[in-house]
Amino acid sequence: MIVDLPNRESARVIAEEFRSEAMHALLANERLGEGVEPQVLLRLKTEQSAEEKLKRKRKKYEPLNLNDFVGLRILVCNSDQLDEACQVVRKVAHANGLTELKVDDASDGQRSLPYRSIHADFNLPEIQSTDPKVVLGIEVQITTYVGRLIAEISHTLVYKHGGLSYRDKEQERLISLMSRQSSLLENTIAELFRKERNTPGER
């Protein structure tokens, strides 16, 4: 067992408080209220998932950083809101005594799929693994609703077929088409709200 039940429950309490405060702060931000309201999704890694990830990492890394033991997914309406949402979440994390470990801005050029996603890692204070070599953390992923949909579809297809190399040519073509169209949709949504902000008169 990577995390015993008392520590798992403590991690859940910390994560729920973080989620609640992050959601409140996001909704209080006028800029993030454009379009569809933001959402904050929460999950704790299952014991099986944690074991599988550590098994993959044991031969390469020391210490073993299970940075996504707690996962928060922040969903916003359009890509122009990502940076603002990230700043809001970082302030909430710091106010709750969570130490920021890193922030990774995965832009189009760093991914095979054209959606932007910001990842922020924080420590999970006072929560210990049963293995002293394993460090537990909270990973926050901030993306758009469109990005979330594309990520879920891609993740399902990759794992279902054992990896990228297992896709056939037609599936490869369709995924590429999905990527291009989703990129156009992301840009169009962002442009719509830019014009809305710059249009005088009643909202």
C-alpha positions in Angstrom: 0.0 0.0 0.0 1.5 3.3 -1.1 -0.7 5.5 1.1 -2.5 4.1 4.2 -6.1 5.0 4.9 -5.5 7.7 7.5 -3.1 9.6 5.2 -5.4 9.1 2.2 -8.3 10.6 4.1 -6.1 13.5 5.2 -5.0 14.1 1.6 -8.7 14.1 0.6 -9.5 16.7 3.2 -6.7 19.0 2.1 -7.7 18.5 -1.6 -11.4 19.2 -1.0 -10.5 22.4 0.9 -8.2 23.5 -1.9 -10.8 22.7 -4.5 -13.5 24.6 -2.7 -11.3 27.7 -2.2 -10.0 27.6 -5.8 -13.6 27.4 -7.1 -14.7 30.3 -5.0 -11.8 32.5 -6.2 -12.3 31.5 -9.8 -16.0 32.4 -9.7 -15.2 35.7 -8.0 -12.9 36.7 -10.9 -14.9 38.8 -13.4 -12.6 38.0 -16.3 -13.1 34.2 -15.7 -16.8 34.7 -15.7 -16.9 35.3 -19.5 -18.9 32.6 -21.2 -19.2 29.3 -19.4 -18.3 29.4 -15.7 -15.1 27.6 -14.7 -15.2 24.2 -13.1 -12.8 22.4 -10.7 -12.6 18.6 -10.9 -10.9 16.6 -8.2 -9.6 13.0 -8.0 -7.2 11.0 -5.8 -5.1 8.4 -7.5 -6.2 4.9 -6.8 -3.8 2.4 -5.1 -3.6 0.5 -8.4 -2.9 3.5 -10.5 -0.2 4.7 -8.0 1.5 1.3 -8.0 1.5 1.2 -11.9 3.0 4.7 -12.2 5.7 4.0 -9.6 6.5 0.7 -11.3 7.3 2.6 -14.5 9.4 5.2 -12.6 11.4 3.1 -10.2 14.2 2.3 -12.7 14.7 6.0 -13.7 14.0 8.3 -10.8 15.1 8.8 -7.2 13.3 10.0 -5.1 10.0 8.8 -6.6 7.8 11.8 -7.1 4.2 10.9 -7.3 3.3 14.6 -8.1 -0.2 13.8 -9.2 -1.4 11.7 -6.2 -4.0 14.4 -5.9 -5.2 15.8 -9.2 -7.2 19.0 -9.8 -8.5 19.9 -13.3 -9.4 23.5 -13.8 -11.7 24.0 -16.9 -12.2 27.5 -18.4 -14.3 28.7 -21.3 -11.5 30.0 -23.6 -7.7 30.0 -24.0 -7.3 33.7 -23.2 -8.4 32.8 -19.6 -5.7 30.2 -18.9 -3.0 32.6 -17.5 -5.5 34.4 -15.3 -6.9 31.1 -13.9 -3.3 30.0 -13.2 -2.5 33.1 -11.2 -5.7 32.7 -9.2 -5.0 29.0 -8.3 -1.4 29.8 -7.4 -2.5 32.5 -4.9 -5.0 30.1 -3.3 -2.3 27.4 -3.1 0.1 29.8 -1.4 -2.6 31.0 1.0 -3.1 27.4 2.0 0.6 26.7 2.7 1.2 24.7 -0.4 4.7 25.0 -1.8 4.9 25.5 -5.5 7.3 23.0 -7.1 7.0 23.9 -10.8 4.7 25.4 -13.4 4.8 23.9 -16.9 3.1 25.8 -19.7 2.5 23.1 -22.4 1.8 25.1 -25.5 1.0 23.9 -29.0 4.6 23.6 -29.9 5.3 21.2 -27.0 2.4 18.7 -27.8 1.3 16.6 -30.6 -2.3 17.9 -30.1 -3.0 21.7 -30.5 -4.4 22.7 -27.2 -2.8 24.6 -24.4 -2.6 23.3 -20.9 -0.9 24.7 -17.8 0.4 22.2 -15.2 1.3 23.4 -11.7 2.7 21.1 -9.1 2.5 21.6 -5.3 3.7 19.7 -2.3 1.2 17.8 -0.2 2.2 18.8 3.3 2.2 16.4 6.2 0.9 13.5 4.0 3.4 10.6 4.1 3.7 7.6 1.9 4.3 4.2 3.4 7.5 4.2 1.3 9.9 6.9 2.5 11.3 7.2 -1.1 7.9 8.2 -2.5 7.1 12.0 -2.4 3.4 12.8 -2.8 2.1 16.0 -4.4 -0.9 17.8 -6.0 -0.9 18.4 -9.7 -3.2 21.1 -11.1 -4.0 21.1 -14.8 -5.6 24.2 -16.3 -7.2 23.9 -19.7 -10.3 24.8 -21.7 -13.4 22.7 -22.0 -12.4 22.0 -25.7 -8.9 21.0 -24.6 -10.4 18.7 -21.9 -12.5 16.9 -24.5 -9.6 16.4 -26.9 -7.3 15.2 -24.2 -9.8 12.6 -22.9 -10.5 11.3 -26.4 -6.7 11.1 -27.2 -5.9 9.5 -23.9 -8.6 6.8 -24.4 -7.4 5.9 -27.9 -3.7 5.8 -27.0 -4.2 3.5 -24.0 -6.8 1.4 -25.7 -4.3 0.5 -28.5 -1.2 0.3 -26.3 0.5 3.5 -27.5 0.8 5.8 -30.5 2.6 3.2 -32.6 -0.5 1.0 -32.5 -2.8 3.3 -34.4 -3.6 2.5 -38.0 -3.3 5.0 -40.8 -7.0 5.9 -41.0 -7.1 6.5 -37.2 -4.0 8.6 -37.5 -5.6 10.7 -40.2 -8.8 11.2 -38.2 -6.9 12.2 -35.0 -4.9 14.7 -37.1 -8.2 16.1 -38.5 -9.7 16.3 -35.0 -6.6 18.2 -33.8 -6.7 20.8 -36.6 -10.4 21.4 -36.2 -10.2 21.7 -32.4 -7.4 24.2 -32.8 -9.6 26.3 -35.1 -12.5 26.0 -32.6 -10.3 27.1 -29.7 -9.1 30.1 -31.6 -12.6 31.0 -32.7 -14.0 30.9 -29.2 -11.2 33.1 -27.9 -11.6 35.6 -30.7 -15.4 35.8 -30.1 -14.8 36.9 -26.5 -12.0 39.3 -27.5 -14.5 41.1 -29.8 -17.2 41.0 -27.1 -14.8 42.7 -24.6 -13.9 45.4 -27.2 -17.5 46.1 -28.3 -19.0 49.1 -26.6 -22.6 49.1 -25.3 -24.6 46.9 -23.2 -23.4 43.3 -22.4 
